[in-house]
Amino acid sequence: MNTEQKHYRHHYVIGDLQGCFGAFNELLSALNFDETQDKLWLAGDIVARGEDSLATLREVKRLSDIGALTTVLGNHDITLIATWRGVLTPKPKDKTLPIFEAPDCDELLNWLRQQPLLVFPDDKTVLTHAGIPPNWSITEAAGYAKELEKQLSGSLRQLDRLLPNLYSKKSEAWSDDLNGYQRMRAIANYFTRMRLCTQSGRLEFSFKESLKDDMPMDFRPWFSWFAVRERRILFGHWAALNAEVATKFVRALDGGCVWGGKLVAYRLSDGAVISVGAHCP
């Protein structure tokens, strides 16, 4: 299907699913979602802590295959790929083991690794999982995303060399001179792990709390360092924000459904927010 030429009735951008299959279906009902007329955009983290990551991943892929959905990759999605390739071991709290035991595991994971890190839902917005740092323009970010996407979607041999190098407890300061796996790791960290950073873009990985909590010295939320952007940045990842950060230039979408919060959809045409509160059991 040539989705680029299709006119959709509604476009909805949805926060982190985290494998919450029941809440996902409840939200689609609340939206009166019609897969033949509407388009979903997902902020990443399709899988992990929810009650049925396998069913969620299968449904997301099905909707993508018919042109009704586009997703970006989140940190849990990349972790799933790394676990599939034997780089990481499954964590019990990430309820993803059924995916690896499923007969369509390779099909699902090969599809997942082809998904983008940054997309443009319309001419006024840009969507990534964690955001875009203050030291990158949106145009630069789009180019950096392509660099890592090429590595993730390449041959399995290339993928297996890349994945062990994406994990580090330290954050490199960004420079255009970064190269090789150090550069790929920095790009992955910005798009999938970022919450706090310095004005120059140095990241801090331990803070996951709300904006009311004390933050490490010199670090602030990535979106607080700029006053103007050429597009509004839509993002998930930061559950403690409860999808309540909404300015002219940023919109948080992770309502912390898997933590007892809500699953949030943002309608692009008018900015309406629709959410359901049936969190994962």
URZI-V210179 format. One record per residue. N is the residue number from 1. PSI is psi in degrees with one decimal (NA if undefined). D_LAST is the distance of its C-alpha to the last C-alpha in Angstrom with 2 decimals. Layout:
# URZI-V210179
N_PSI_D_LAST + N_PSI_D_LAST
This chain:
# URZI-V210179
1_133.0_35.91 + 2_90.1_37.62 + 3_-20.9_34.91 + 4_-28.2_37.28 + 5_-4.9_39.51 + 6_140.2_36.98 + 7_124.1_36.59 + 8_147.6_33.07 + 9_-51.3_32.35 + 10_146.5_29.54 + 11_126.9_28.16 + 12_132.1_24.66 + 13_125.2_23.49 + 14_138.6_19.72 + 15_-174.0_18.06 + 16_121.8_15.96 + 17_-39.9_13.48 + 18_29.6_12.30 + 19_12.2_11.10 + 20_79.8_8.63 + 21_-40.4_10.41 + 22_-45.6_9.08 + 23_-36.8_9.82 + 24_-47.2_12.97 + 25_-36.3_14.18 + 26_-40.3_13.69 + 27_-42.1_15.67 + 28_-36.2_18.29 + 29_-42.4_18.79 + 30_-30.8_19.29 + 31_-9.3_21.79 + 32_43.2_23.51 + 33_130.6_23.47 + 34_110.1_26.34 + 35_-11.8_26.44 + 36_-11.3_30.20 + 37_-22.3_30.85 + 38_161.5_28.18 + 39_132.5_27.28 + 40_142.7_24.08 + 41_122.5_24.38 + 42_141.4_21.49 + 43_12.4_21.65 + 44_-179.1_20.55 + 45_60.1_17.77 + 46_-35.7_16.64 + 47_169.2_14.78 + 48_-94.6_13.38 + 49_-8.8_10.23 + 50_-179.0_7.69 + 51_-17.7_6.59 + 52_77.7_10.14 + 53_-34.1_12.86 + 54_-50.3_15.58 + 55_-38.3_15.05 + 56_-48.0_14.69 + 57_-41.2_17.85 + 58_-43.1_19.68 + 59_-38.8_19.20 + 60_-44.4_20.20 + 61_-42.4_23.22 + 62_-46.4_24.15 + 63_-36.3_24.24 + 64_-42.0_26.18 + 65_-27.9_28.61 + 66_6.6_29.57 + 67_12.4_30.02 + 68_1.0_27.22 + 69_142.6_25.31 + 70_135.6_26.28 + 71_151.4_24.13 + 72_163.8_25.24 + 73_138.1_24.26 + 74_176.1_22.12 + 75_-37.1_22.26 + 76_-29.6_19.22 + 77_-42.6_20.95 + 78_-37.4_24.17 + 79_-39.4_22.59 + 80_-44.1_21.31 + 81_-42.5_24.91 + 82_-34.7_26.39 + 83_-41.5_24.35 + 84_-38.1_25.48 + 85_4.2_29.02 + 86_9.1_28.88 + 87_-36.4_29.32 + 88_159.7_26.10 + 89_147.3_24.22 + 90_137.3_20.52 + 91_132.0_18.37 + 92_-36.5_15.77 + 93_-22.4_13.38 + 94_105.2_13.99 + 95_58.1_12.34 + 96_-1.2_15.37 + 97_-39.1_17.47 + 98_-26.1_17.11 + 99_-44.1_18.87 + 100_-21.4_21.82 + 101_-6.2_22.08 + 102_146.5_22.14 + 103_-23.8_25.65 + 104_21.1_25.36 + 105_-52.0_24.26 + 106_-39.3_27.62 + 107_-45.8_27.74 + 108_-45.1_24.39 + 109_-32.4_25.25 + 110_-35.0_28.81 + 111_-44.9_27.68 + 112_-41.2_25.28 + 113_-8.1_28.12 + 114_-4.1_30.31 + 115_153.5_28.21 + 116_168.8_29.72 + 117_-20.9_29.07 + 118_134.3_30.61 + 119_163.6_31.18 + 120_96.1_32.95 + 121_-32.6_31.11 + 122_-172.1_34.29 + 123_2.3_37.53 + 124_-7.7_36.17 + 125_160.9_32.94 + 126_142.1_31.78 + 127_126.2_28.25 + 128_169.4_27.19 + 129_-53.7_24.00 + 130_-23.6_25.21 + 131_-165.3_28.44 + 132_124.6_32.19 + 133_159.7_34.16 + 134_-21.2_37.15 + 135_4.6_39.64 + 136_138.1_38.91 + 137_163.7_39.95 + 138_-35.5_37.69 + 139_-44.0_40.36 + 140_-43.9_40.39 + 141_-41.7_36.60 + 142_-38.4_36.76 + 143_-42.1_39.39 + 144_-38.3_37.56 + 145_-42.8_34.44 + 146_-36.2_36.71 + 147_-49.2_38.02 + 148_-37.4_34.72 + 149_-39.7_33.55 + 150_-39.3_36.78 + 151_-42.7_36.04 + 152_-33.0_32.47 + 153_3.7_33.60 + 154_-158.2_36.82 + 155_158.3_37.76 + 156_-33.6_35.55 + 157_-44.2_38.26 + 158_-42.8_38.08 + 159_-43.7_34.28 + 160_-26.5_34.49 + 161_-34.8_37.04 + 162_-49.5_35.07 + 163_-43.0_31.60 + 164_-20.2_32.69 + 165_2.3_34.42 + 166_-3.5_31.51 + 167_121.7_30.10 + 168_145.8_31.85 + 169_-6.4_31.13 + 170_151.0_34.14 + 171_121.0_34.61 + 172_141.0_37.89 + 173_134.2_39.67 + 174_139.0_39.91 + 175_143.1_43.32 + 176_-17.2_44.59 + 177_-9.7_46.40 + 178_141.4_43.27 + 179_174.5_43.39 + 180_-147.1_41.92 + 181_-27.5_38.58 + 182_-41.0_38.79 + 183_-44.5_38.84 + 184_-39.5_35.95 + 185_-41.3_33.82 + 186_-42.5_34.73 + 187_-45.8_33.84 + 188_-41.2_30.42 + 189_-42.4_29.77 + 190_-46.0_30.74 + 191_-25.3_28.72 + 192_-12.9_25.47 + 193_-10.4_25.45 + 194_135.1_27.52 + 195_-63.6_26.73 + 196_149.2_29.90 + 197_167.6_33.37 + 198_172.8_37.02 + 199_-27.7_39.28 + 200_-4.7_40.51 + 201_8.1_37.04 + 202_132.1_36.50 + 203_157.1_32.80 + 204_124.0_30.92 + 205_-15.7_27.75 + 206_-26.1_26.45 + 207_124.4_25.77 + 208_8.9_22.23 + 209_-168.4_22.50 + 210_175.6_23.42 + 211_-14.4_26.92 + 212_-12.8_27.77 + 213_157.5_27.59 + 214_133.3_30.65 + 215_153.7_31.17 + 216_148.2_33.49 + 217_137.2_37.09 + 218_-2.5_38.17 + 219_141.1_34.66 + 220_163.5_33.14 + 221_138.5_30.41 + 222_-33.8_31.78 + 223_-6.9_32.09 + 224_-5.0_34.17 + 225_-9.2_37.13 + 226_153.6_38.32 + 227_-26.6_39.48 + 228_141.4_39.91 + 229_153.5_38.45 + 230_-18.0_39.79 + 231_157.9_36.39 + 232_130.3_33.19 + 233_118.2_30.68 + 234_134.9_27.11 + 235_160.4_24.57 + 236_-131.0_20.96 + 237_-41.9_20.07 + 238_86.0_20.42 + 239_-31.6_17.10 + 240_-13.2_18.94 + 241_-14.7_21.16 + 242_28.9_18.47 + 243_30.3_20.40 + 244_-8.3_23.17 + 245_116.3_26.04 + 246_105.9_28.23 + 247_-177.2_31.94 + 248_-25.5_34.56 + 249_-6.1_33.97 + 250_152.7_30.29 + 251_115.0_26.94 + 252_142.6_23.60 + 253_-8.9_20.66 + 254_107.4_17.64 + 255_8.8_15.73 + 256_38.4_13.13 + 257_-45.7_10.22 + 258_-16.6_8.28 + 259_12.7_9.57 + 260_9.7_8.67 + 261_-126.6_11.60 + 262_156.3_12.60 + 263_127.6_13.57 + 264_137.6_17.34 + 265_137.9_20.22 + 266_118.4_23.82 + 267_122.4_26.59 + 268_-33.3_29.61 + 269_-36.6_32.28 + 270_3.7_31.91 + 271_11.1_29.28 + 272_142.9_26.97 + 273_123.2_23.37 + 274_130.9_20.71 + 275_157.7_17.09 + 276_150.8_13.95 + 277_9.6_11.50 + 278_83.3_8.48 + 279_169.5_6.42 + 280_140.0_3.82 + 281_NA_0.00
